[in-house]
Amino acid sequence: MIRNKLYVWYLALIICFTALPLFAAASHLESLKAVPVPGNNPQTPEKIELGRKLFFDRRLSGDGTMSCITCHDPETGYSDGLAISLNYPTTKNWRNSPTLINIAFNESLFWDGRAKSLEEQALFPMMSAFEMNQNLDYLEEELKGVPEYVDAFQRVFSGEINRERIAMALASFQRTLISRNAPVDRYLDGDKKALTPEQKRGYEIFTGKGKCTECHSGANFTDNKFYNLGVPENPELVNDPRVAATVRFTAKVSGYKEYRSLTEDPGRYLVTKDKKDWKAFKTTGLRELLLTAPYMHNGVFETIDDVVEFLNKGGGDDKNKSPLLAPLNLTKEEKQALKAFLLESLKGEVTIVKMPDMP
Protein backbone atom coordinates (compact mmCIF):
# COMPACT_ATOMS: atom_id res chain seq x y z
CA MET A 1 0.00 0.00 0.00
CA ILE A 2 2.77 2.40 0.94
CA ARG A 3 4.65 1.51 -2.22
CA ASN A 4 1.53 2.20 -4.32
CA LYS A 5 1.01 5.56 -2.63
CA LEU A 6 4.62 6.49 -3.27
CA TYR A 7 4.23 5.48 -6.90
CA VAL A 8 1.11 7.62 -7.32
CA TRP A 9 2.86 10.57 -5.66
CA TYR A 10 5.91 10.08 -7.88
CA LEU A 11 3.76 9.89 -11.02
CA ALA A 12 1.89 13.06 -10.04
CA LEU A 13 5.19 14.84 -9.48
CA ILE A 14 6.40 13.84 -12.94
CA ILE A 15 3.17 15.06 -14.54
CA CYS A 16 3.42 18.33 -12.65
CA PHE A 17 6.96 19.08 -13.76
CA THR A 18 6.29 17.88 -17.31
CA ALA A 19 3.37 20.29 -17.54
CA LEU A 20 5.33 23.32 -16.29
CA PRO A 21 6.39 24.58 -19.75
CA LEU A 22 2.76 24.47 -20.89
CA PHE A 23 1.59 26.43 -17.87
CA ALA A 24 4.45 28.89 -18.36
CA ALA A 25 3.44 29.36 -22.00
CA ALA A 26 -0.20 29.99 -21.09
CA SER A 27 0.87 32.53 -18.49
CA HIS A 28 3.20 34.13 -21.03
CA LEU A 29 0.37 34.66 -23.50
CA GLU A 30 -2.26 35.76 -21.03
CA SER A 31 0.00 38.38 -19.48
CA LEU A 32 0.40 40.06 -22.88
CA LYS A 33 -3.35 40.41 -23.40
CA ALA A 34 -4.09 42.55 -20.36
CA VAL A 35 -2.42 45.94 -20.71
CA PRO A 36 -1.61 47.43 -17.26
CA VAL A 37 -3.60 50.60 -16.66
CA PRO A 38 -3.33 52.78 -13.50
CA GLY A 39 -6.51 53.26 -11.54
CA ASN A 40 -6.28 57.05 -11.71
CA ASN A 41 -6.03 57.13 -15.52
CA PRO A 42 -8.51 54.63 -17.01
CA GLN A 43 -8.56 54.11 -20.76
CA THR A 44 -11.42 55.64 -22.76
CA PRO A 45 -11.73 55.99 -26.56
CA GLU A 46 -11.99 59.77 -26.24
CA LYS A 47 -8.86 60.02 -24.10
CA ILE A 48 -6.90 57.77 -26.45
CA GLU A 49 -7.93 59.89 -29.43
CA LEU A 50 -6.92 63.07 -27.61
CA GLY A 51 -3.55 61.48 -26.84
CA ARG A 52 -3.13 60.51 -30.49
CA LYS A 53 -3.62 64.12 -31.60
CA LEU A 54 -1.16 65.39 -29.01
CA PHE A 55 1.33 62.71 -30.08
CA PHE A 56 1.37 64.17 -33.60
CA ASP A 57 1.17 67.84 -32.56
CA ARG A 58 4.26 69.98 -33.14
CA ARG A 59 3.01 72.55 -30.64
CA LEU A 60 4.55 70.32 -27.98
CA SER A 61 8.02 71.54 -29.00
CA GLY A 62 9.47 74.95 -28.31
CA ASP A 63 9.92 76.01 -31.93
CA GLY A 64 6.98 74.09 -33.37
CA THR A 65 9.11 71.79 -35.54
CA MET A 66 9.04 68.59 -33.50
CA SER A 67 6.36 66.25 -32.21
CA CYS A 68 6.51 62.88 -30.47
CA ILE A 69 6.68 61.13 -33.85
CA THR A 70 9.95 62.92 -34.61
CA CYS A 71 11.70 60.28 -32.51
CA HIS A 72 8.90 57.68 -32.34
CA ASP A 73 7.65 57.34 -35.89
CA PRO A 74 5.06 54.59 -36.57
CA GLU A 75 6.78 54.02 -39.92
CA THR A 76 10.05 53.04 -38.21
CA GLY A 77 8.81 50.85 -35.37
CA TYR A 78 7.92 53.81 -33.14
CA SER A 79 11.61 54.72 -33.02
CA ASP A 80 13.51 56.78 -35.58
CA GLY A 81 16.02 54.38 -37.15
CA LEU A 82 18.96 56.50 -35.98
CA ALA A 83 21.81 55.66 -33.63
CA ILE A 84 21.04 58.73 -31.54
CA SER A 85 17.70 60.50 -31.20
CA LEU A 86 17.08 63.67 -33.11
CA ASN A 87 17.52 66.86 -31.18
CA TYR A 88 16.43 70.45 -30.77
CA PRO A 89 18.28 72.83 -33.17
CA THR A 90 21.90 73.64 -32.18
CA THR A 91 21.97 70.80 -29.59
CA LYS A 92 22.78 67.08 -29.83
CA ASN A 93 21.12 64.15 -28.13
CA TRP A 94 23.14 61.38 -26.49
CA ARG A 95 20.97 58.25 -26.43
CA ASN A 96 19.05 56.06 -28.84
CA SER A 97 15.27 56.42 -29.21
CA PRO A 98 13.75 53.30 -27.64
CA THR A 99 10.69 51.91 -29.40
CA LEU A 100 7.28 52.59 -27.89
CA ILE A 101 5.97 49.18 -28.95
CA ASN A 102 4.69 47.38 -25.84
CA ILE A 103 5.91 50.26 -23.68
CA ALA A 104 2.78 49.75 -21.57
CA PHE A 105 4.41 46.64 -20.07
CA ASN A 106 7.59 48.42 -18.94
CA GLU A 107 8.09 48.83 -15.21
CA SER A 108 10.23 51.92 -15.73
CA LEU A 109 10.92 54.23 -18.65
CA PHE A 110 14.00 55.62 -20.40
CA TRP A 111 17.30 53.77 -20.68
CA ASP A 112 18.11 54.66 -17.07
CA GLY A 113 14.64 53.98 -15.65
CA ARG A 114 14.16 57.46 -14.22
CA ALA A 115 10.40 57.48 -14.85
CA LYS A 116 8.13 54.94 -13.22
CA SER A 117 5.04 55.50 -15.34
CA LEU A 118 4.05 56.64 -18.81
CA GLU A 119 2.38 59.64 -17.23
CA GLU A 120 5.66 60.66 -15.60
CA GLN A 121 7.64 59.90 -18.73
CA ALA A 122 5.52 61.99 -21.09
CA LEU A 123 6.69 65.39 -19.84
CA PHE A 124 10.46 64.71 -19.83
CA PRO A 125 11.08 64.99 -23.61
CA MET A 126 8.97 68.15 -23.84
CA MET A 127 10.99 69.93 -21.14
CA SER A 128 14.40 68.61 -22.20
CA ALA A 129 16.71 71.34 -23.50
CA PHE A 130 18.17 68.97 -26.12
CA GLU A 131 14.90 67.30 -27.16
CA MET A 132 11.69 69.37 -27.56
CA ASN A 133 12.76 72.32 -25.39
CA GLN A 134 9.23 73.39 -24.47
CA ASN A 135 8.18 75.48 -21.47
CA LEU A 136 5.21 73.66 -19.96
CA ASP A 137 3.57 76.81 -18.63
CA TYR A 138 3.67 78.23 -22.14
CA LEU A 139 2.41 74.94 -23.64
CA GLU A 140 -0.65 75.01 -21.38
CA GLU A 141 -1.54 78.50 -22.55
CA GLU A 142 -0.79 77.64 -26.17
CA LEU A 143 -3.18 74.68 -26.16
CA LYS A 144 -5.84 76.70 -24.34
CA GLY A 145 -5.87 78.92 -27.41
CA VAL A 146 -7.10 75.98 -29.53
CA PRO A 147 -10.89 75.60 -29.15
CA GLU A 148 -10.89 71.96 -30.23
CA TYR A 149 -8.43 71.08 -27.47
CA VAL A 150 -10.36 73.09 -24.90
CA ASP A 151 -13.53 71.15 -25.74
CA ALA A 152 -11.71 67.80 -25.83
CA PHE A 153 -10.09 68.24 -22.41
CA GLN A 154 -13.41 69.31 -20.95
CA ARG A 155 -15.13 66.19 -22.33
CA VAL A 156 -12.34 63.80 -21.33
CA PHE A 157 -11.28 65.23 -17.97
CA SER A 158 -14.16 67.54 -17.05
CA GLY A 159 -11.60 70.29 -16.58
CA GLU A 160 -9.20 72.67 -18.26
CA ILE A 161 -5.94 71.92 -19.98
CA ASN A 162 -2.90 71.37 -17.76
CA ARG A 163 0.35 69.44 -18.01
CA GLU A 164 -0.84 66.53 -15.88
CA ARG A 165 -3.81 65.91 -18.17
CA ILE A 166 -1.63 66.30 -21.27
CA ALA A 167 0.60 63.56 -19.89
CA MET A 168 -2.38 61.35 -19.02
CA ALA A 169 -3.79 61.59 -22.54
CA LEU A 170 -0.42 60.83 -24.13
CA ALA A 171 0.09 57.87 -21.78
CA SER A 172 -3.35 56.47 -22.64
CA PHE A 173 -2.55 56.60 -26.34
CA GLN A 174 0.87 55.00 -25.89
CA ARG A 175 -0.70 52.08 -24.01
CA THR A 176 -2.40 51.09 -27.27
CA LEU A 177 0.90 50.57 -29.15
CA ILE A 178 1.06 46.80 -28.86
CA SER A 179 2.69 43.91 -30.72
CA ARG A 180 0.81 40.63 -30.43
CA ASN A 181 0.35 37.26 -32.08
CA ALA A 182 3.94 36.74 -33.17
CA PRO A 183 4.95 33.26 -34.36
CA VAL A 184 6.59 32.62 -30.98
CA ASP A 185 3.26 33.30 -29.27
CA ARG A 186 1.48 30.75 -31.43
CA TYR A 187 4.33 28.30 -30.87
CA LEU A 188 4.14 28.64 -27.09
CA ASP A 189 0.37 28.28 -27.35
CA GLY A 190 0.81 24.82 -28.81
CA ASP A 191 1.14 25.40 -32.56
CA LYS A 192 4.41 23.59 -33.22
CA LYS A 193 4.32 24.58 -36.90
CA ALA A 194 4.40 28.29 -36.07
CA LEU A 195 8.21 28.30 -36.08
CA THR A 196 10.49 26.99 -38.81
CA PRO A 197 13.07 24.34 -37.86
CA GLU A 198 15.77 27.03 -37.78
CA GLN A 199 13.66 29.30 -35.57
CA LYS A 200 12.96 26.39 -33.21
CA ARG A 201 16.69 25.78 -33.00
CA GLY A 202 17.13 29.48 -32.28
CA TYR A 203 14.54 29.29 -29.51
CA GLU A 204 16.44 26.37 -27.96
CA ILE A 205 19.63 28.43 -28.01
CA PHE A 206 17.78 31.48 -26.67
CA THR A 207 16.51 29.50 -23.68
CA GLY A 208 19.60 27.32 -23.31
CA LYS A 209 23.19 27.77 -24.46
CA GLY A 210 22.72 31.45 -25.26
CA LYS A 211 21.48 32.20 -21.72
CA CYS A 212 19.32 34.97 -23.16
CA THR A 213 16.43 34.32 -20.78
CA GLU A 214 18.59 35.30 -17.81
CA CYS A 215 17.64 38.87 -18.74
CA HIS A 216 15.11 38.60 -21.57
CA SER A 217 12.26 36.77 -19.88
CA GLY A 218 8.49 37.07 -19.63
CA ALA A 219 5.87 37.99 -22.19
CA ASN A 220 7.76 41.07 -23.36
CA PHE A 221 11.17 39.37 -23.20
CA THR A 222 12.65 41.63 -20.55
CA ASP A 223 13.21 41.33 -16.81
CA ASN A 224 12.92 45.15 -16.50
CA LYS A 225 16.29 45.27 -14.74
CA PHE A 226 19.51 47.16 -15.47
CA TYR A 227 22.92 45.78 -16.47
CA ASN A 228 26.34 46.98 -17.50
CA LEU A 229 27.20 44.97 -20.61
CA GLY A 230 30.41 46.83 -21.32
CA VAL A 231 28.83 48.43 -24.40
CA PRO A 232 31.50 50.54 -26.12
CA GLU A 233 31.06 54.25 -26.65
CA ASN A 234 29.79 55.21 -30.09
CA PRO A 235 32.93 56.44 -31.92
CA GLU A 236 30.88 58.93 -33.95
CA LEU A 237 29.87 60.76 -30.78
CA VAL A 238 32.92 60.62 -28.53
CA ASN A 239 34.52 63.80 -29.87
CA ASP A 240 31.33 65.76 -30.56
CA PRO A 241 31.34 68.81 -28.24
CA ARG A 242 27.53 69.05 -28.39
CA VAL A 243 27.18 65.49 -27.09
CA ALA A 244 29.71 66.27 -24.36
CA ALA A 245 27.62 69.29 -23.36
CA THR A 246 24.49 67.14 -23.19
CA VAL A 247 26.23 64.53 -21.06
CA ARG A 248 27.52 67.14 -18.63
CA PHE A 249 24.19 69.00 -18.52
CA THR A 250 22.23 65.81 -17.76
CA ALA A 251 24.72 64.79 -15.07
CA LYS A 252 24.64 68.28 -13.55
CA VAL A 253 20.85 68.44 -13.22
CA SER A 254 20.95 64.88 -11.86
CA GLY A 255 23.15 66.04 -8.99
CA TYR A 256 26.45 64.46 -10.06
CA LYS A 257 29.17 66.70 -8.62
CA GLU A 258 31.95 65.60 -10.98
CA TYR A 259 29.85 66.29 -14.09
CA ARG A 260 32.59 68.40 -15.71
CA SER A 261 34.94 65.44 -15.92
CA LEU A 262 32.53 62.98 -17.52
CA THR A 263 33.70 61.27 -20.69
CA GLU A 264 31.10 58.46 -20.84
CA ASP A 265 27.43 57.84 -20.14
CA PRO A 266 27.00 56.88 -16.45
CA GLY A 267 23.67 55.18 -17.17
CA ARG A 268 21.44 54.29 -14.25
CA TYR A 269 23.99 55.66 -11.78
CA LEU A 270 22.64 59.16 -12.38
CA VAL A 271 19.30 57.95 -10.97
CA THR A 272 20.41 55.80 -8.05
CA LYS A 273 23.91 57.22 -7.25
CA ASP A 274 24.84 53.59 -6.54
CA LYS A 275 28.25 52.55 -7.89
CA LYS A 276 26.93 49.16 -8.97
CA ASP A 277 24.72 50.99 -11.49
CA TRP A 278 27.57 52.75 -13.26
CA LYS A 279 26.95 52.35 -17.03
CA ALA A 280 24.01 50.04 -16.37
CA PHE A 281 21.10 50.33 -18.78
CA LYS A 282 17.64 48.83 -18.99
CA THR A 283 17.07 45.42 -20.51
CA THR A 284 14.96 46.16 -23.57
CA GLY A 285 12.06 44.04 -24.76
CA LEU A 286 12.87 42.06 -27.90
CA ARG A 287 9.64 42.18 -29.86
CA GLU A 288 9.83 43.75 -33.34
CA LEU A 289 13.63 43.87 -33.40
CA LEU A 290 13.50 43.90 -37.18
CA LEU A 291 11.95 47.39 -37.01
CA THR A 292 14.03 48.96 -34.27
CA ALA A 293 17.68 48.98 -35.37
CA PRO A 294 20.24 50.25 -34.47
CA TYR A 295 20.65 48.74 -31.03
CA MET A 296 21.86 49.54 -27.50
CA HIS A 297 21.52 52.80 -25.58
CA ASN A 298 23.86 54.62 -27.96
CA GLY A 299 22.96 52.84 -31.19
CA VAL A 300 26.49 51.55 -31.56
CA PHE A 301 25.41 48.23 -33.11
CA GLU A 302 23.76 48.52 -36.51
CA THR A 303 22.59 44.92 -36.87
CA ILE A 304 21.48 41.95 -34.80
CA ASP A 305 24.59 40.16 -36.07
CA ASP A 306 26.65 42.82 -34.27
CA VAL A 307 24.68 42.33 -31.05
CA VAL A 308 24.87 38.52 -31.15
CA GLU A 309 28.61 38.61 -31.80
CA PHE A 310 29.15 41.12 -28.98
CA LEU A 311 27.29 38.92 -26.48
CA ASN A 312 28.85 35.75 -27.84
CA LYS A 313 32.22 37.18 -26.85
CA GLY A 314 30.93 37.86 -23.34
CA GLY A 315 30.16 41.55 -23.80
CA GLY A 316 32.66 44.39 -23.69
CA ASP A 317 35.47 45.47 -21.42
CA ASP A 318 34.38 47.34 -18.32
CA LYS A 319 35.40 46.85 -14.71
CA ASN A 320 31.76 47.11 -13.65
CA LYS A 321 30.44 44.65 -16.25
CA SER A 322 27.70 42.28 -15.11
CA PRO A 323 28.98 38.88 -13.89
CA LEU A 324 26.19 37.25 -15.89
CA LEU A 325 28.18 37.84 -19.06
CA ALA A 326 30.67 35.24 -20.23
CA PRO A 327 31.72 33.90 -23.64
CA LEU A 328 29.00 31.69 -25.13
CA ASN A 329 31.07 29.91 -27.79
CA LEU A 330 28.20 29.76 -30.25
CA THR A 331 28.95 28.24 -33.64
CA LYS A 332 28.22 30.05 -36.89
CA GLU A 333 25.11 27.92 -37.37
CA GLU A 334 23.92 28.58 -33.82
CA LYS A 335 24.33 32.32 -34.24
CA GLN A 336 22.37 32.20 -37.48
CA ALA A 337 19.56 30.22 -35.84
CA LEU A 338 19.43 32.63 -32.91
CA LYS A 339 19.23 35.54 -35.34
CA ALA A 340 16.36 33.87 -37.19
CA PHE A 341 14.45 33.44 -33.93
CA LEU A 342 15.03 37.03 -32.82
CA LEU A 343 14.15 38.73 -36.09
CA GLU A 344 11.45 36.49 -37.53
CA SER A 345 9.61 34.73 -34.70
CA LEU A 346 9.23 37.87 -32.54
CA LYS A 347 7.61 39.88 -35.34
CA GLY A 348 3.90 40.18 -34.65
CA GLU A 349 0.88 42.35 -35.38
CA VAL A 350 1.69 45.94 -34.41
CA THR A 351 -0.89 48.64 -33.74
CA ILE A 352 -1.21 50.79 -36.87
CA VAL A 353 -1.58 54.52 -36.23
CA LYS A 354 -2.27 57.15 -38.84
CA MET A 355 -1.94 60.89 -38.53
CA PRO A 356 -5.23 62.42 -37.30
CA ASP A 357 -6.87 65.58 -38.54
CA MET A 358 -5.02 68.14 -36.46
CA PRO A 359 -6.74 71.06 -34.69
C-alpha positions in Angstrom: 0.0 0.0 0.0 2.8 2.4 0.9 4.6 1.5 -2.2 1.5 2.2 -4.3 1.0 5.6 -2.6 4.6 6.5 -3.3 4.2 5.5 -6.9 1.1 7.6 -7.3 2.9 10.6 -5.7 5.9 10.1 -7.9 3.8 9.9 -11.0 1.9 13.1 -10.0 5.2 14.8 -9.5 6.4 13.8 -12.9 3.2 15.1 -14.5 3.4 18.3 -12.6 7.0 19.1 -13.8 6.3 17.9 -17.3 3.4 20.3 -17.5 5.3 23.3 -16.3 6.4 24.6 -19.7 2.8 24.5 -20.9 1.6 26.4 -17.9 4.4 28.9 -18.4 3.4 29.4 -22.0 -0.2 30.0 -21.1 0.9 32.5 -18.5 3.2 34.1 -21.0 0.4 34.7 -23.5 -2.3 35.8 -21.0 0.0 38.4 -19.5 0.4 40.1 -22.9 -3.4 40.4 -23.4 -4.1 42.5 -20.4 -2.4 45.9 -20.7 -1.6 47.4 -17.3 -3.6 50.6 -16.7 -3.3 52.8 -13.5 -6.5 53.3 -11.5 -6.3 57.1 -11.7 -6.0 57.1 -15.5 -8.5 54.6 -17.0 -8.6 54.1 -20.8 -11.4 55.6 -22.8 -11.7 56.0 -26.6 -12.0 59.8 -26.2 -8.9 60.0 -24.1 -6.9 57.8 -26.4 -7.9 59.9 -29.4 -6.9 63.1 -27.6 -3.6 61.5 -26.8 -3.1 60.5 -30.5 -3.6 64.1 -31.6 -1.2 65.4 -29.0 1.3 62.7 -30.1 1.4 64.2 -33.6 1.2 67.8 -32.6 4.3 70.0 -33.1 3.0 72.5 -30.6 4.5 70.3 -28.0 8.0 71.5 -29.0 9.5 75.0 -28.3 9.9 76.0 -31.9 7.0 74.1 -33.4 9.1 71.8 -35.5 9.0 68.6 -33.5 6.4 66.2 -32.2 6.5 62.9 -30.5 6.7 61.1 -33.9 9.9 62.9 -34.6 11.7 60.3 -32.5 8.9 57.7 -32.3 7.7 57.3 -35.9 5.1 54.6 -36.6 6.8 54.0 -39.9 10.1 53.0 -38.2 8.8 50.8 -35.4 7.9 53.8 -33.1 11.6 54.7 -33.0 13.5 56.8 -35.6 16.0 54.4 -37.2 19.0 56.5 -36.0 21.8 55.7 -33.6 21.0 58.7 -31.5 17.7 60.5 -31.2 17.1 63.7 -33.1 17.5 66.9 -31.2 16.4 70.4 -30.8 18.3 72.8 -33.2 21.9 73.6 -32.2 22.0 70.8 -29.6 22.8 67.1 -29.8 21.1 64.2 -28.1 23.1 61.4 -26.5 21.0 58.3 -26.4 19.1 56.1 -28.8 15.3 56.4 -29.2 13.7 53.3 -27.6 10.7 51.9 -29.4 7.3 52.6 -27.9 6.0 49.2 -29.0 4.7 47.4 -25.8 5.9 50.3 -23.7 2.8 49.7 -21.6 4.4 46.6 -20.1 7.6 48.4 -18.9 8.1 48.8 -15.2 10.2 51.9 -15.7 10.9 54.2 -18.6 14.0 55.6 -20.4 17.3 53.8 -20.7 18.1 54.7 -17.1 14.6 54.0 -15.6 14.2 57.5 -14.2 10.4 57.5 -14.8 8.1 54.9 -13.2 5.0 55.5 -15.3 4.0 56.6 -18.8 2.4 59.6 -17.2 5.7 60.7 -15.6 7.6 59.9 -18.7 5.5 62.0 -21.1 6.7 65.4 -19.8 10.5 64.7 -19.8 11.1 65.0 -23.6 9.0 68.1 -23.8 11.0 69.9 -21.1 14.4 68.6 -22.2 16.7 71.3 -23.5 18.2 69.0 -26.1 14.9 67.3 -27.2 11.7 69.4 -27.6 12.8 72.3 -25.4 9.2 73.4 -24.5 8.2 75.5 -21.5 5.2 73.7 -20.0 3.6 76.8 -18.6 3.7 78.2 -22.1 2.4 74.9 -23.6 -0.7 75.0 -21.4 -1.5 78.5 -22.6 -0.8 77.6 -26.2 -3.2 74.7 -26.2 -5.8 76.7 -24.3 -5.9 78.9 -27.4 -7.1 76.0 -29.5 -10.9 75.6 -29.1 -10.9 72.0 -30.2 -8.4 71.1 -27.5 -10.4 73.1 -24.9 -13.5 71.2 -25.7 -11.7 67.8 -25.8 -10.1 68.2 -22.4 -13.4 69.3 -21.0 -15.1 66.2 -22.3 -12.3 63.8 -21.3 -11.3 65.2 -18.0 -14.2 67.5 -17.1 -11.6 70.3 -16.6 -9.2 72.7 -18.3 -5.9 71.9 -20.0 -2.9 71.4 -17.8 0.4 69.4 -18.0 -0.8 66.5 -15.9 -3.8 65.9 -18.2 -1.6 66.3 -21.3 0.6 63.6 -19.9 -2.4 61.4 -19.0 -3.8 61.6 -22.5 -0.4 60.8 -24.1 0.1 57.9 -21.8 -3.3 56.5 -22.6 -2.5 56.6 -26.3 0.9 55.0 -25.9 -0.7 52.1 -24.0 -2.4 51.1 -27.3 0.9 50.6 -29.1 1.1 46.8 -28.9 2.7 43.9 -30.7 0.8 40.6 -30.4 0.3 37.3 -32.1 3.9 36.7 -33.2 4.9 33.3 -34.4 6.6 32.6 -31.0 3.3 33.3 -29.3 1.5 30.8 -31.4 4.3 28.3 -30.9 4.1 28.6 -27.1 0.4 28.3 -27.3 0.8 24.8 -28.8 1.1 25.4 -32.6 4.4 23.6 -33.2 4.3 24.6 -36.9 4.4 28.3 -36.1 8.2 28.3 -36.1 10.5 27.0 -38.8 13.1 24.3 -37.9 15.8 27.0 -37.8 13.7 29.3 -35.6 13.0 26.4 -33.2 16.7 25.8 -33.0 17.1 29.5 -32.3 14.5 29.3 -29.5 16.4 26.4 -28.0 19.6 28.4 -28.0 17.8 31.5 -26.7 16.5 29.5 -23.7 19.6 27.3 -23.3 23.2 27.8 -24.5 22.7 31.5 -25.3 21.5 32.2 -21.7 19.3 35.0 -23.2 16.4 34.3 -20.8 18.6 35.3 -17.8 17.6 38.9 -18.7 15.1 38.6 -21.6 12.3 36.8 -19.9 8.5 37.1 -19.6 5.9 38.0 -22.2 7.8 41.1 -23.4 11.2 39.4 -23.2 12.7 41.6 -20.5 13.2 41.3 -16.8 12.9 45.2 -16.5 16.3 45.3 -14.7 19.5 47.2 -15.5 22.9 45.8 -16.5 26.3 47.0 -17.5 27.2 45.0 -20.6 30.4 46.8 -21.3 28.8 48.4 -24.4 31.5 50.5 -26.1 31.1 54.2 -26.7 29.8 55.2 -30.1 32.9 56.4 -31.9 30.9 58.9 -34.0 29.9 60.8 -30.8 32.9 60.6 -28.5 34.5 63.8 -29.9 31.3 65.8 -30.6 31.3 68.8 -28.2 27.5 69.0 -28.4 27.2 65.5 -27.1 29.7 66.3 -24.4 27.6 69.3 -23.4 24.5 67.1 -23.2 26.2 64.5 -21.1 27.5 67.1 -18.6 24.2 69.0 -18.5 22.2 65.8 -17.8 24.7 64.8 -15.1 24.6 68.3 -13.6 20.8 68.4 -13.2 21.0 64.9 -11.9 23.2 66.0 -9.0 26.5 64.5 -10.1 29.2 66.7 -8.6 31.9 65.6 -11.0 29.9 66.3 -14.1 32.6 68.4 -15.7 34.9 65.4 -15.9 32.5 63.0 -17.5 33.7 61.3 -20.7 31.1 58.5 -20.8 27.4 57.8 -20.1 27.0 56.9 -16.4 23.7 55.2 -17.2 21.4 54.3 -14.2 24.0 55.7 -11.8 22.6 59.2 -12.4 19.3 58.0 -11.0 20.4 55.8 -8.0 23.9 57.2 -7.3 24.8 53.6 -6.5 28.3 52.6 -7.9 26.9 49.2 -9.0 24.7 51.0 -11.5 27.6 52.8 -13.3 27.0 52.3 -17.0 24.0 50.0 -16.4 21.1 50.3 -18.8 17.6 48.8 -19.0 17.1 45.4 -20.5 15.0 46.2 -23.6 12.1 44.0 -24.8 12.9 42.1 -27.9 9.6 42.2 -29.9 9.8 43.8 -33.3 13.6 43.9 -33.4 13.5 43.9 -37.2 11.9 47.4 -37.0 14.0 49.0 -34.3 17.7 49.0 -35.4 20.2 50.2 -34.5 20.7 48.7 -31.0 21.9 49.5 -27.5 21.5 52.8 -25.6 23.9 54.6 -28.0 23.0 52.8 -31.2 26.5 51.5 -31.6 25.4 48.2 -33.1 23.8 48.5 -36.5 22.6 44.9 -36.9 21.5 41.9 -34.8 24.6 40.2 -36.1 26.7 42.8 -34.3 24.7 42.3 -31.0 24.9 38.5 -31.1 28.6 38.6 -31.8 29.1 41.1 -29.0 27.3 38.9 -26.5 28.8 35.7 -27.8 32.2 37.2 -26.8 30.9 37.9 -23.3 30.2 41.6 -23.8 32.7 44.4 -23.7 35.5 45.5 -21.4 34.4 47.3 -18.3 35.4 46.8 -14.7 31.8 47.1 -13.6 30.4 44.6 -16.2 27.7 42.3 -15.1 29.0 38.9 -13.9 26.2 37.2 -15.9 28.2 37.8 -19.1 30.7 35.2 -20.2 31.7 33.9 -23.6 29.0 31.7 -25.1 31.1 29.9 -27.8 28.2 29.8 -30.2 29.0 28.2 -33.6 28.2 30.0 -36.9 25.1 27.9 -37.4 23.9 28.6 -33.8 24.3 32.3 -34.2 22.4 32.2 -37.5 19.6 30.2 -35.8 19.4 32.6 -32.9 19.2 35.5 -35.3 16.4 33.9 -37.2 14.5 33.4 -33.9 15.0 37.0 -32.8 14.2 38.7 -36.1 11.5 36.5 -37.5 9.6 34.7 -34.7 9.2 37.9 -32.5 7.6 39.9 -35.3 3.9 40.2 -34.6 0.9 42.3 -35.4 1.7 45.9 -34.4 -0.9 48.6 -33.7 -1.2 50.8 -36.9 -1.6 54.5 -36.2 -2.3 57.2 -38.8 -1.9 60.9 -38.5 -5.2 62.4 -37.3 -6.9 65.6 -38.5 -5.0 68.1 -36.5 -6.7 71.1 -34.7 
